[in-house]
Amino acid sequence: MHGENVRPNTPTPSSTPAPALGTLLVDTSRADRVGEFRGVAGPYWSLRPVWGGAEWEVEPRHVRPAVLIEQLRARTARLNARSRGEVL
């Protein structure tokens, strides 16, 4: 378990293949906003907030995998929004 919550030092290179749908990623160009991978749109990757909402596009070089604590926070935010009736 050593190093699971350590952020990678290098950004994801643009030549990296797209992750699986639903993978939680961090957009480093938007204050480390966590999003769920939704697909590829030209040179950009489409991400969506975990709790729902509008997708946004980001260059793959500004994306990195979410570490465990970021995944937990995002999933907790979704559950809280769901309990308030904001998402299904």
PDB file of N, CA, C and O in Angstrom:
ATOM      1  N   MET A   1       0.805  -1.188   0.000  1.00  0.00           N
ATOM      2  CA  MET A   1       0.000   0.000   0.000  1.00  0.00           C
ATOM      3  C   MET A   1       0.852   1.257   0.000  1.00  0.00           C
ATOM      4  O   MET A   1       0.323   2.364  -0.103  1.00  0.00           O
ATOM      5  N   HIS A   2       2.130   1.104   0.111  1.00  0.00           N
ATOM      6  CA  HIS A   2       3.022   2.245   0.109  1.00  0.00           C
ATOM      7  C   HIS A   2       2.913   2.975  -1.224  1.00  0.00           C
ATOM      8  O   HIS A   2       3.009   2.356  -2.284  1.00  0.00           O
ATOM      9  N   GLY A   3       2.713   4.293  -1.173  1.00  0.00           N
ATOM     10  CA  GLY A   3       2.703   5.098  -2.382  1.00  0.00           C
ATOM     11  C   GLY A   3       1.374   5.191  -3.098  1.00  0.00           C
ATOM     12  O   GLY A   3       1.303   5.816  -4.156  1.00  0.00           O
ATOM     13  N   GLU A   4       0.312   4.595  -2.565  1.00  0.00           N
ATOM     14  CA  GLU A   4      -0.981   4.636  -3.251  1.00  0.00           C
ATOM     15  C   GLU A   4      -1.558   6.035  -3.338  1.00  0.00           C
ATOM     16  O   GLU A   4      -2.249   6.351  -4.306  1.00  0.00           O
ATOM     17  N   ASN A   5      -1.295   6.882  -2.354  1.00  0.00           N
ATOM     18  CA  ASN A   5      -1.851   8.220  -2.335  1.00  0.00           C
ATOM     19  C   ASN A   5      -0.859   9.284  -2.766  1.00  0.00           C
ATOM     20  O   ASN A   5      -1.078  10.473  -2.539  1.00  0.00           O
ATOM     21  N   VAL A   6       0.213   8.864  -3.378  1.00  0.00           N
ATOM     22  CA  VAL A   6       1.220   9.793  -3.846  1.00  0.00           C
ATOM     23  C   VAL A   6       0.895  10.182  -5.280  1.00  0.00           C
ATOM     24  O   VAL A   6       0.681   9.320  -6.133  1.00  0.00           O
ATOM     25  N   ARG A   7       0.860  11.484  -5.541  1.00  0.00           N
ATOM     26  CA  ARG A   7       0.580  11.958  -6.894  1.00  0.00           C
ATOM     27  C   ARG A   7       1.781  11.694  -7.796  1.00  0.00           C
ATOM     28  O   ARG A   7       2.929  11.838  -7.376  1.00  0.00           O
ATOM     29  N   PRO A   8       1.505  11.304  -9.042  1.00  0.00           N
ATOM     30  CA  PRO A   8       2.618  11.121  -9.969  1.00  0.00           C
ATOM     31  C   PRO A   8       3.298  12.461 -10.242  1.00  0.00           C
ATOM     32  O   PRO A   8       2.635  13.498 -10.247  1.00  0.00           O
ATOM     33  N   ASN A   9       4.591  12.453 -10.466  1.00  0.00           N
ATOM     34  CA  ASN A   9       5.330  13.685 -10.719  1.00  0.00           C
ATOM     35  C   ASN A   9       5.206  14.161 -12.157  1.00  0.00           C
ATOM     36  O   ASN A   9       5.426  15.338 -12.442  1.00  0.00           O
ATOM     37  N   THR A  10       4.864  13.279 -13.047  1.00  0.00           N
ATOM     38  CA  THR A  10       4.792  13.649 -14.452  1.00  0.00           C
ATOM     39  C   THR A  10       3.362  13.574 -14.943  1.00  0.00           C
ATOM     40  O   THR A  10       2.632  12.653 -14.574  1.00  0.00           O
ATOM     41  N   PRO A  11       2.937  14.536 -15.781  1.00  0.00           N
ATOM     42  CA  PRO A  11       1.595  14.474 -16.335  1.00  0.00           C
ATOM     43  C   PRO A  11       1.475  13.327 -17.334  1.00  0.00           C
ATOM     44  O   PRO A  11       2.474  12.821 -17.845  1.00  0.00           O
ATOM     45  N   THR A  12       0.238  12.931 -17.599  1.00  0.00           N
ATOM     46  CA  THR A  12      -0.010  11.873 -18.555  1.00  0.00           C
ATOM     47  C   THR A  12       0.345  12.369 -19.953  1.00  0.00           C
ATOM     48  O   THR A  12      -0.205  13.380 -20.388  1.00  0.00           O
ATOM     49  N   PRO A  13       1.234  11.703 -20.666  1.00  0.00           N
ATOM     50  CA  PRO A  13       1.589  12.145 -22.008  1.00  0.00           C
ATOM     51  C   PRO A  13       0.410  12.004 -22.964  1.00  0.00           C
ATOM     52  O   PRO A  13      -0.435  11.127 -22.787  1.00  0.00           O
ATOM     53  N   SER A  14       0.354  12.870 -23.980  1.00  0.00           N
ATOM     54  CA  SER A  14      -0.771  12.851 -24.913  1.00  0.00           C
ATOM     55  C   SER A  14      -0.806  11.571 -25.745  1.00  0.00           C
ATOM     56  O   SER A  14      -1.843  11.246 -26.322  1.00  0.00           O
ATOM     57  N   SER A  15       0.300  10.844 -25.816  1.00  0.00           N
ATOM     58  CA  SER A  15       0.323   9.604 -26.584  1.00  0.00           C
ATOM     59  C   SER A  15      -0.232   8.425 -25.792  1.00  0.00           C
ATOM     60  O   SER A  15      -0.338   7.317 -26.318  1.00  0.00           O
ATOM     61  N   THR A  16      -0.583   8.656 -24.540  1.00  0.00           N
ATOM     62  CA  THR A  16      -1.133   7.598 -23.706  1.00  0.00           C
ATOM     63  C   THR A  16      -2.520   7.233 -24.204  1.00  0.00           C
ATOM     64  O   THR A  16      -3.321   8.120 -24.499  1.00  0.00           O
ATOM     65  N   PRO A  17      -2.820   5.941 -24.302  1.00  0.00           N
ATOM     66  CA  PRO A  17      -4.156   5.547 -24.738  1.00  0.00           C
ATOM     67  C   PRO A  17      -5.215   5.998 -23.732  1.00  0.00           C
ATOM     68  O   PRO A  17      -4.942   6.139 -22.540  1.00  0.00           O
ATOM     69  N   ALA A  18      -6.403   6.216 -24.229  1.00  0.00           N
ATOM     70  CA  ALA A  18      -7.503   6.652 -23.376  1.00  0.00           C
ATOM     71  C   ALA A  18      -7.820   5.586 -22.335  1.00  0.00           C
ATOM     72  O   ALA A  18      -7.720   4.392 -22.618  1.00  0.00           O
ATOM     73  N   PRO A  19      -8.201   6.010 -21.134  1.00  0.00           N
ATOM     74  CA  PRO A  19      -8.554   5.049 -20.087  1.00  0.00           C
ATOM     75  C   PRO A  19      -9.925   4.432 -20.338  1.00  0.00           C
ATOM     76  O   PRO A  19     -10.629   4.831 -21.266  1.00  0.00           O
ATOM     77  N   ALA A  20     -10.295   3.477 -19.525  1.00  0.00           N
ATOM     78  CA  ALA A  20     -11.606   2.844 -19.631  1.00  0.00           C
ATOM     79  C   ALA A  20     -12.693   3.841 -19.232  1.00  0.00           C
ATOM     80  O   ALA A  20     -12.466   4.716 -18.397  1.00  0.00           O
ATOM     81  N   LEU A  21     -13.866   3.701 -19.833  1.00  0.00           N
ATOM     82  CA  LEU A  21     -14.995   4.555 -19.474  1.00  0.00           C
ATOM     83  C   LEU A  21     -15.264   4.456 -17.980  1.00  0.00           C
ATOM     84  O   LEU A  21     -15.233   3.368 -17.406  1.00  0.00           O
ATOM     85  N   GLY A  22     -15.528   5.593 -17.356  1.00  0.00           N
ATOM     86  CA  GLY A  22     -15.830   5.617 -15.935  1.00  0.00           C
ATOM     87  C   GLY A  22     -14.629   5.771 -15.027  1.00  0.00           C
ATOM     88  O   GLY A  22     -14.793   5.931 -13.818  1.00  0.00           O
ATOM     89  N   THR A  23     -13.415   5.729 -15.580  1.00  0.00           N
ATOM     90  CA  THR A  23     -12.212   5.899 -14.771  1.00  0.00           C
ATOM     91  C   THR A  23     -12.191   7.304 -14.182  1.00  0.00           C
ATOM     92  O   THR A  23     -12.470   8.280 -14.880  1.00  0.00           O
ATOM     93  N   LEU A  24     -11.861   7.404 -12.909  1.00  0.00           N
ATOM     94  CA  LEU A  24     -11.773   8.714 -12.263  1.00  0.00           C
ATOM     95  C   LEU A  24     -10.407   9.327 -12.541  1.00  0.00           C
ATOM     96  O   LEU A  24      -9.368   8.712 -12.300  1.00  0.00           O
ATOM     97  N   LEU A  25     -10.436  10.557 -13.057  1.00  0.00           N
ATOM     98  CA  LEU A  25      -9.228  11.274 -13.432  1.00  0.00           C
ATOM     99  C   LEU A  25      -9.236  12.657 -12.816  1.00  0.00           C
ATOM    100  O   LEU A  25     -10.287  13.159 -12.417  1.00  0.00           O
ATOM    101  N   VAL A  26      -8.079  13.270 -12.739  1.00  0.00           N
ATOM    102  CA  VAL A  26      -7.944  14.614 -12.208  1.00  0.00           C
ATOM    103  C   VAL A  26      -7.495  15.540 -13.330  1.00  0.00           C
ATOM    104  O   VAL A  26      -6.504  15.274 -14.011  1.00  0.00           O
ATOM    105  N   ASP A  27      -8.239  16.635 -13.517  1.00  0.00           N
ATOM    106  CA  ASP A  27      -7.901  17.664 -14.493  1.00  0.00           C
ATOM    107  C   ASP A  27      -7.023  18.689 -13.780  1.00  0.00           C
ATOM    108  O   ASP A  27      -7.522  19.508 -13.008  1.00  0.00           O
ATOM    109  N   THR A  28      -5.737  18.645 -14.035  1.00  0.00           N
ATOM    110  CA  THR A  28      -4.799  19.524 -13.348  1.00  0.00           C
ATOM    111  C   THR A  28      -4.866  20.960 -13.855  1.00  0.00           C
ATOM    112  O   THR A  28      -4.323  21.860 -13.215  1.00  0.00           O
ATOM    113  N   SER A  29      -5.521  21.191 -14.989  1.00  0.00           N
ATOM    114  CA  SER A  29      -5.649  22.551 -15.509  1.00  0.00           C
ATOM    115  C   SER A  29      -6.824  23.291 -14.868  1.00  0.00           C
ATOM    116  O   SER A  29      -6.995  24.490 -15.087  1.00  0.00           O
ATOM    117  N   ARG A  30      -7.629  22.585 -14.082  1.00  0.00           N
ATOM    118  CA  ARG A  30      -8.795  23.197 -13.429  1.00  0.00           C
ATOM    119  C   ARG A  30      -8.781  22.913 -11.932  1.00  0.00           C
ATOM    120  O   ARG A  30      -9.712  22.319 -11.389  1.00  0.00           O
ATOM    121  N   ALA A  31      -7.738  23.337 -11.294  1.00  0.00           N
ATOM    122  CA  ALA A  31      -7.618  23.219  -9.834  1.00  0.00           C
ATOM    123  C   ALA A  31      -7.864  21.794  -9.345  1.00  0.00           C
ATOM    124  O   ALA A  31      -8.568  21.575  -8.359  1.00  0.00           O
ATOM    125  N   ASP A  32      -7.282  20.844 -10.040  1.00  0.00           N
ATOM    126  CA  ASP A  32      -7.376  19.431  -9.652  1.00  0.00           C
ATOM    127  C   ASP A  32      -8.818  18.938  -9.535  1.00  0.00           C
ATOM    128  O   ASP A  32      -9.163  18.225  -8.593  1.00  0.00           O
ATOM    129  N   ARG A  33      -9.637  19.316 -10.478  1.00  0.00           N
ATOM    130  CA  ARG A  33     -11.039  18.884 -10.524  1.00  0.00           C
ATOM    131  C   ARG A  33     -11.107  17.411 -10.917  1.00  0.00           C
ATOM    132  O   ARG A  33     -10.480  17.000 -11.894  1.00  0.00           O
ATOM    133  N   VAL A  34     -11.857  16.619 -10.168  1.00  0.00           N
ATOM    134  CA  VAL A  34     -11.990  15.189 -10.434  1.00  0.00           C
ATOM    135  C   VAL A  34     -13.178  14.959 -11.354  1.00  0.00           C
ATOM    136  O   VAL A  34     -14.253  15.527 -11.159  1.00  0.00           O
ATOM    137  N   GLY A  35     -12.971  14.123 -12.353  1.00  0.00           N
ATOM    138  CA  GLY A  35     -14.037  13.792 -13.281  1.00  0.00           C
ATOM    139  C   GLY A  35     -13.964  12.340 -13.717  1.00  0.00           C
ATOM    140  O   GLY A  35     -12.942  11.670 -13.571  1.00  0.00           O
ATOM    141  N   GLU A  36     -15.067  11.886 -14.248  1.00  0.00           N
ATOM    142  CA  GLU A  36     -15.192  10.521 -14.749  1.00  0.00           C
ATOM    143  C   GLU A  36     -14.957  10.553 -16.258  1.00  0.00           C
ATOM    144  O   GLU A  36     -15.577  11.347 -16.965  1.00  0.00           O
ATOM    145  N   PHE A  37     -14.076   9.706 -16.746  1.00  0.00           N
ATOM    146  CA  PHE A  37     -13.777   9.666 -18.178  1.00  0.00           C
ATOM    147  C   PHE A  37     -15.002   9.218 -18.954  1.00  0.00           C
ATOM    148  O   PHE A  37     -15.594   8.185 -18.640  1.00  0.00           O
ATOM    149  N   ARG A  38     -15.393   9.998 -19.980  1.00  0.00           N
ATOM    150  CA  ARG A  38     -16.586   9.703 -20.777  1.00  0.00           C
ATOM    151  C   ARG A  38     -16.277   9.407 -22.240  1.00  0.00           C
ATOM    152  O   ARG A  38     -17.126   8.860 -22.943  1.00  0.00           O
ATOM    153  N   GLY A  39     -15.090   9.752 -22.711  1.00  0.00           N
ATOM    154  CA  GLY A  39     -14.759   9.437 -24.093  1.00  0.00           C
ATOM    155  C   GLY A  39     -13.759  10.420 -24.677  1.00  0.00           C
ATOM    156  O   GLY A  39     -13.258  11.313 -23.994  1.00  0.00           O
ATOM    157  N   VAL A  40     -13.486  10.229 -25.959  1.00  0.00           N
ATOM    158  CA  VAL A  40     -12.528  11.059 -26.682  1.00  0.00           C
ATOM    159  C   VAL A  40     -13.292  11.921 -27.668  1.00  0.00           C
ATOM    160  O   VAL A  40     -14.165  11.433 -28.387  1.00  0.00           O
ATOM    161  N   ALA A  41     -12.962  13.209 -27.701  1.00  0.00           N
ATOM    162  CA  ALA A  41     -13.567  14.153 -28.639  1.00  0.00           C
ATOM    163  C   ALA A  41     -12.436  14.860 -29.376  1.00  0.00           C
ATOM    164  O   ALA A  41     -11.938  15.893 -28.929  1.00  0.00           O
ATOM    165  N   GLY A  42     -12.040  14.294 -30.501  1.00  0.00           N
ATOM    166  CA  GLY A  42     -10.903  14.843 -31.239  1.00  0.00           C
ATOM    167  C   GLY A  42      -9.642  14.699 -30.419  1.00  0.00           C
ATOM    168  O   GLY A  42      -9.318  13.599 -29.972  1.00  0.00           O
ATOM    169  N   PRO A  43      -8.907  15.815 -30.206  1.00  0.00           N
ATOM    170  CA  PRO A  43      -7.674  15.731 -29.413  1.00  0.00           C
ATOM    171  C   PRO A  43      -7.926  15.824 -27.905  1.00  0.00           C
ATOM    172  O   PRO A  43      -6.981  15.802 -27.116  1.00  0.00           O
ATOM    173  N   TYR A  44      -9.180  15.925 -27.510  1.00  0.00           N
ATOM    174  CA  TYR A  44      -9.516  16.118 -26.099  1.00  0.00           C
ATOM    175  C   TYR A  44     -10.167  14.885 -25.493  1.00  0.00           C
ATOM    176  O   TYR A  44     -10.720  14.040 -26.196  1.00  0.00           O
ATOM    177  N   TRP A  45     -10.088  14.804 -24.169  1.00  0.00           N
ATOM    178  CA  TRP A  45     -10.813  13.786 -23.418  1.00  0.00           C
ATOM    179  C   TRP A  45     -11.994  14.464 -22.753  1.00  0.00           C
ATOM    180  O   TRP A  45     -11.866  15.574 -22.238  1.00  0.00           O
ATOM    181  N   SER A  46     -13.133  13.808 -22.760  1.00  0.00           N
ATOM    182  CA  SER A  46     -14.330  14.330 -22.113  1.00  0.00           C
ATOM    183  C   SER A  46     -14.427  13.759 -20.707  1.00  0.00           C
ATOM    184  O   SER A  46     -14.347  12.548 -20.503  1.00  0.00           O
ATOM    185  N   LEU A  47     -14.601  14.650 -19.749  1.00  0.00           N
ATOM    186  CA  LEU A  47     -14.768  14.265 -18.348  1.00  0.00           C
ATOM    187  C   LEU A  47     -16.105  14.812 -17.859  1.00  0.00           C
ATOM    188  O   LEU A  47     -16.596  15.821 -18.365  1.00  0.00           O
ATOM    189  N   ARG A  48     -16.686  14.138 -16.874  1.00  0.00           N
ATOM    190  CA  ARG A  48     -17.949  14.563 -16.289  1.00  0.00           C
ATOM    191  C   ARG A  48     -17.804  14.534 -14.769  1.00  0.00           C
ATOM    192  O   ARG A  48     -17.173  13.626 -14.229  1.00  0.00           O
ATOM    193  N   PRO A  49     -18.379  15.511 -14.077  1.00  0.00           N
ATOM    194  CA  PRO A  49     -18.331  15.455 -12.617  1.00  0.00           C
ATOM    195  C   PRO A  49     -18.941  14.154 -12.119  1.00  0.00           C
ATOM    196  O   PRO A  49     -19.909  13.660 -12.698  1.00  0.00           O
ATOM    197  N   VAL A  50     -18.389  13.602 -11.062  1.00  0.00           N
ATOM    198  CA  VAL A  50     -18.843  12.320 -10.524  1.00  0.00           C
ATOM    199  C   VAL A  50     -20.299  12.401 -10.082  1.00  0.00           C
ATOM    200  O   VAL A  50     -21.033  11.419 -10.200  1.00  0.00           O
ATOM    201  N   TRP A  51     -20.726  13.547  -9.579  1.00  0.00           N
ATOM    202  CA  TRP A  51     -22.093  13.707  -9.087  1.00  0.00           C
ATOM    203  C   TRP A  51     -23.056  14.124 -10.194  1.00  0.00           C
ATOM    204  O   TRP A  51     -24.216  14.431  -9.920  1.00  0.00           O
ATOM    205  N   GLY A  52     -22.585  14.137 -11.448  1.00  0.00           N
ATOM    206  CA  GLY A  52     -23.420  14.518 -12.584  1.00  0.00           C
ATOM    207  C   GLY A  52     -23.149  15.950 -12.988  1.00  0.00           C
ATOM    208  O   GLY A  52     -22.405  16.670 -12.322  1.00  0.00           O
ATOM    209  N   GLY A  53     -23.750  16.345 -14.070  1.00  0.00           N
ATOM    210  CA  GLY A  53     -23.552  17.706 -14.552  1.00  0.00           C
ATOM    211  C   GLY A  53     -22.933  17.714 -15.929  1.00  0.00           C
ATOM    212  O   GLY A  53     -22.775  16.677 -16.574  1.00  0.00           O
ATOM    213  N   ALA A  54     -22.591  18.897 -16.356  1.00  0.00           N
ATOM    214  CA  ALA A  54     -22.072  19.091 -17.710  1.00  0.00           C
ATOM    215  C   ALA A  54     -20.665  18.525 -17.853  1.00  0.00           C
ATOM    216  O   ALA A  54     -19.814  18.694 -16.979  1.00  0.00           O
ATOM    217  N   GLU A  55     -20.444  17.852 -18.972  1.00  0.00           N
ATOM    218  CA  GLU A  55     -19.106  17.354 -19.289  1.00  0.00           C
ATOM    219  C   GLU A  55     -18.225  18.524 -19.685  1.00  0.00           C
ATOM    220  O   GLU A  55     -18.715  19.575 -20.099  1.00  0.00           O
ATOM    221  N   TRP A  56     -16.935  18.334 -19.557  1.00  0.00           N
ATOM    222  CA  TRP A  56     -15.977  19.306 -20.058  1.00  0.00           C
ATOM    223  C   TRP A  56     -14.878  18.564 -20.775  1.00  0.00           C
ATOM    224  O   TRP A  56     -14.690  17.363 -20.583  1.00  0.00           O
ATOM    225  N   GLU A  57     -14.154  19.291 -21.603  1.00  0.00           N
ATOM    226  CA  GLU A  57     -13.065  18.691 -22.369  1.00  0.00           C
ATOM    227  C   GLU A  57     -11.731  19.195 -21.850  1.00  0.00           C
ATOM    228  O   GLU A  57     -11.598  20.338 -21.412  1.00  0.00           O
ATOM    229  N   VAL A  58     -10.754  18.314 -21.914  1.00  0.00           N
ATOM    230  CA  VAL A  58      -9.424  18.639 -21.419  1.00  0.00           C
ATOM    231  C   VAL A  58      -8.389  17.931 -22.291  1.00  0.00           C
ATOM    232  O   VAL A  58      -8.622  16.835 -22.801  1.00  0.00           O
ATOM    233  N   GLU A  59      -7.254  18.581 -22.445  1.00  0.00           N
ATOM    234  CA  GLU A  59      -6.158  17.942 -23.163  1.00  0.00           C
ATOM    235  C   GLU A  59      -5.610  16.813 -22.296  1.00  0.00           C
ATOM    236  O   GLU A  59      -5.440  16.992 -21.090  1.00  0.00           O
ATOM    237  N   PRO A  60      -5.332  15.663 -22.885  1.00  0.00           N
ATOM    238  CA  PRO A  60      -4.830  14.526 -22.111  1.00  0.00           C
ATOM    239  C   PRO A  60      -3.574  14.844 -21.298  1.00  0.00           C
ATOM    240  O   PRO A  60      -3.341  14.216 -20.266  1.00  0.00           O
ATOM    241  N   ARG A  61      -2.770  15.796 -21.741  1.00  0.00           N
ATOM    242  CA  ARG A  61      -1.546  16.130 -20.996  1.00  0.00           C
ATOM    243  C   ARG A  61      -1.851  16.781 -19.652  1.00  0.00           C
ATOM    244  O   ARG A  61      -0.975  16.853 -18.790  1.00  0.00           O
ATOM    245  N   HIS A  62      -3.087  17.258 -19.460  1.00  0.00           N
ATOM    246  CA  HIS A  62      -3.484  17.879 -18.197  1.00  0.00           C
ATOM    247  C   HIS A  62      -4.267  16.924 -17.303  1.00  0.00           C
ATOM    248  O   HIS A  62      -4.918  17.357 -16.352  1.00  0.00           O
ATOM    249  N   VAL A  63      -4.207  15.639 -17.600  1.00  0.00           N
ATOM    250  CA  VAL A  63      -4.989  14.647 -16.849  1.00  0.00           C
ATOM    251  C   VAL A  63      -4.050  13.635 -16.208  1.00  0.00           C
ATOM    252  O   VAL A  63      -3.048  13.218 -16.791  1.00  0.00           O
ATOM    253  N   ARG A  64      -4.411  13.258 -14.990  1.00  0.00           N
ATOM    254  CA  ARG A  64      -3.685  12.192 -14.306  1.00  0.00           C
ATOM    255  C   ARG A  64      -4.710  11.324 -13.585  1.00  0.00           C
ATOM    256  O   ARG A  64      -5.819  11.782 -13.310  1.00  0.00           O
ATOM    257  N   PRO A  65      -4.358  10.084 -13.276  1.00  0.00           N
ATOM    258  CA  PRO A  65      -5.281   9.220 -12.530  1.00  0.00           C
ATOM    259  C   PRO A  65      -5.532   9.784 -11.128  1.00  0.00           C
ATOM    260  O   PRO A  65      -4.626  10.331 -10.498  1.00  0.00           O
ATOM    261  N   ALA A  66      -6.751   9.648 -10.658  1.00  0.00           N
ATOM    262  CA  ALA A  66      -7.079  10.069  -9.296  1.00  0.00           C
ATOM    263  C   ALA A  66      -6.495   9.059  -8.305  1.00  0.00           C
ATOM    264  O   ALA A  66      -6.630   7.849  -8.488  1.00  0.00           O
ATOM    265  N   VAL A  67      -5.847   9.566  -7.260  1.00  0.00           N
ATOM    266  CA  VAL A  67      -5.342   8.676  -6.211  1.00  0.00           C
ATOM    267  C   VAL A  67      -6.518   8.270  -5.324  1.00  0.00           C
ATOM    268  O   VAL A  67      -7.604   8.840  -5.425  1.00  0.00           O
ATOM    269  N   LEU A  68      -6.298   7.294  -4.466  1.00  0.00           N
ATOM    270  CA  LEU A  68      -7.385   6.726  -3.667  1.00  0.00           C
ATOM    271  C   LEU A  68      -8.171   7.760  -2.868  1.00  0.00           C
ATOM    272  O   LEU A  68      -9.400   7.698  -2.839  1.00  0.00           O
ATOM    273  N   ILE A  69      -7.503   8.700  -2.224  1.00  0.00           N
ATOM    274  CA  ILE A  69      -8.215   9.686  -1.409  1.00  0.00           C
ATOM    275  C   ILE A  69      -9.082  10.590  -2.282  1.00  0.00           C
ATOM    276  O   ILE A  69     -10.167  10.994  -1.864  1.00  0.00           O
ATOM    277  N   GLU A  70      -8.618  10.911  -3.482  1.00  0.00           N
ATOM    278  CA  GLU A  70      -9.414  11.728  -4.400  1.00  0.00           C
ATOM    279  C   GLU A  70     -10.635  10.953  -4.895  1.00  0.00           C
ATOM    280  O   GLU A  70     -11.718  11.518  -5.048  1.00  0.00           O
ATOM    281  N   GLN A  71     -10.455   9.668  -5.141  1.00  0.00           N
ATOM    282  CA  GLN A  71     -11.582   8.823  -5.550  1.00  0.00           C
ATOM    283  C   GLN A  71     -12.625   8.757  -4.442  1.00  0.00           C
ATOM    284  O   GLN A  71     -13.824   8.862  -4.702  1.00  0.00           O
ATOM    285  N   LEU A  72     -12.169   8.584  -3.215  1.00  0.00           N
ATOM    286  CA  LEU A  72     -13.075   8.515  -2.078  1.00  0.00           C
ATOM    287  C   LEU A  72     -13.846   9.818  -1.911  1.00  0.00           C
ATOM    288  O   LEU A  72     -15.058   9.796  -1.694  1.00  0.00           O
ATOM    289  N   ARG A  73     -13.164  10.944  -2.009  1.00  0.00           N
ATOM    290  CA  ARG A  73     -13.833  12.247  -1.878  1.00  0.00           C
ATOM    291  C   ARG A  73     -14.884  12.437  -2.973  1.00  0.00           C
ATOM    292  O   ARG A  73     -15.987  12.909  -2.701  1.00  0.00           O
ATOM    293  N   ALA A  74     -14.545  12.074  -4.195  1.00  0.00           N
ATOM    294  CA  ALA A  74     -15.480  12.229  -5.306  1.00  0.00           C
ATOM    295  C   ALA A  74     -16.710  11.347  -5.118  1.00  0.00           C
ATOM    296  O   ALA A  74     -17.836  11.791  -5.346  1.00  0.00           O
ATOM    297  N   ARG A  75     -16.502  10.114  -4.706  1.00  0.00           N
ATOM    298  CA  ARG A  75     -17.633   9.202  -4.505  1.00  0.00           C
ATOM    299  C   ARG A  75     -18.486   9.642  -3.318  1.00  0.00           C
ATOM    300  O   ARG A  75     -19.709   9.504  -3.352  1.00  0.00           O
ATOM    301  N   THR A  76     -17.864  10.164  -2.284  1.00  0.00           N
ATOM    302  CA  THR A  76     -18.609  10.674  -1.139  1.00  0.00           C
ATOM    303  C   THR A  76     -19.443  11.886  -1.546  1.00  0.00           C
ATOM    304  O   THR A  76     -20.592  12.019  -1.125  1.00  0.00           O
ATOM    305  N   ALA A  77     -18.871  12.769  -2.361  1.00  0.00           N
ATOM    306  CA  ALA A  77     -19.621  13.927  -2.852  1.00  0.00           C
ATOM    307  C   ALA A  77     -20.842  13.481  -3.656  1.00  0.00           C
ATOM    308  O   ALA A  77     -21.907  14.089  -3.552  1.00  0.00           O
ATOM    309  N   ARG A  78     -20.696  12.424  -4.455  1.00  0.00           N
ATOM    310  CA  ARG A  78     -21.818  11.916  -5.235  1.00  0.00           C
ATOM    311  C   ARG A  78     -22.899  11.367  -4.312  1.00  0.00           C
ATOM    312  O   ARG A  78     -24.082  11.644  -4.509  1.00  0.00           O
ATOM    313  N   LEU A  79     -22.507  10.602  -3.318  1.00  0.00           N
ATOM    314  CA  LEU A  79     -23.479  10.043  -2.382  1.00  0.00           C
ATOM    315  C   LEU A  79     -24.199  11.157  -1.607  1.00  0.00           C
ATOM    316  O   LEU A  79     -25.403  11.065  -1.366  1.00  0.00           O
ATOM    317  N   ASN A  80     -23.475  12.191  -1.223  1.00  0.00           N
ATOM    318  CA  ASN A  80     -24.104  13.311  -0.532  1.00  0.00           C
ATOM    319  C   ASN A  80     -25.104  14.033  -1.437  1.00  0.00           C
ATOM    320  O   ASN A  80     -26.200  14.384  -1.002  1.00  0.00           O
ATOM    321  N   ALA A  81     -24.722  14.251  -2.694  1.00  0.00           N
ATOM    322  CA  ALA A  81     -25.638  14.901  -3.642  1.00  0.00           C
ATOM    323  C   ALA A  81     -26.869  14.038  -3.862  1.00  0.00           C
ATOM    324  O   ALA A  81     -27.984  14.550  -3.968  1.00  0.00           O
ATOM    325  N   ARG A  82     -26.666  12.738  -3.932  1.00  0.00           N
ATOM    326  CA  ARG A  82     -27.787  11.818  -4.108  1.00  0.00           C
ATOM    327  C   ARG A  82     -28.738  11.862  -2.902  1.00  0.00           C
ATOM    328  O   ARG A  82     -29.958  11.834  -3.068  1.00  0.00           O
ATOM    329  N   SER A  83     -28.182  11.930  -1.707  1.00  0.00           N
ATOM    330  CA  SER A  83     -29.022  11.971  -0.504  1.00  0.00           C
ATOM    331  C   SER A  83     -29.825  13.260  -0.426  1.00  0.00           C
ATOM    332  O   SER A  83     -30.891  13.290   0.190  1.00  0.00           O
ATOM    333  N   ARG A  84     -29.320  14.336  -1.051  1.00  0.00           N
ATOM    334  CA  ARG A  84     -30.036  15.610  -1.093  1.00  0.00           C
ATOM    335  C   ARG A  84     -31.018  15.670  -2.253  1.00  0.00           C
ATOM    336  O   ARG A  84     -31.740  16.655  -2.406  1.00  0.00           O
ATOM    337  N   GLY A  85     -31.052  14.607  -3.082  1.00  0.00           N
ATOM    338  CA  GLY A  85     -31.963  14.568  -4.220  1.00  0.00           C
ATOM    339  C   GLY A  85     -31.467  15.330  -5.431  1.00  0.00           C
ATOM    340  O   GLY A  85     -32.251  15.620  -6.335  1.00  0.00           O
ATOM    341  N   GLU A  86     -30.183  15.664  -5.472  1.00  0.00           N
ATOM    342  CA  GLU A  86     -29.625  16.420  -6.587  1.00  0.00           C
ATOM    343  C   GLU A  86     -29.279  15.541  -7.784  1.00  0.00           C
ATOM    344  O   GLU A  86     -29.233  16.025  -8.915  1.00  0.00           O
ATOM    345  N   VAL A  87     -29.038  14.267  -7.549  1.00  0.00           N
ATOM    346  CA  VAL A  87     -28.750  13.299  -8.620  1.00  0.00           C
ATOM    347  C   VAL A  87     -29.508  12.010  -8.334  1.00  0.00           C
ATOM    348  O   VAL A  87     -29.938  11.759  -7.208  1.00  0.00           O
ATOM    349  N   LEU A  88     -29.661  11.203  -9.371  1.00  0.00           N
ATOM    350  CA  LEU A  88     -30.356   9.927  -9.202  1.00  0.00           C
ATOM    351  C   LEU A  88     -29.421   8.857  -8.708  1.00  0.00           C
ATOM    352  O   LEU A  88     -29.838   7.716  -8.509  1.00  0.00           O
TER     353      LEU A  88
END
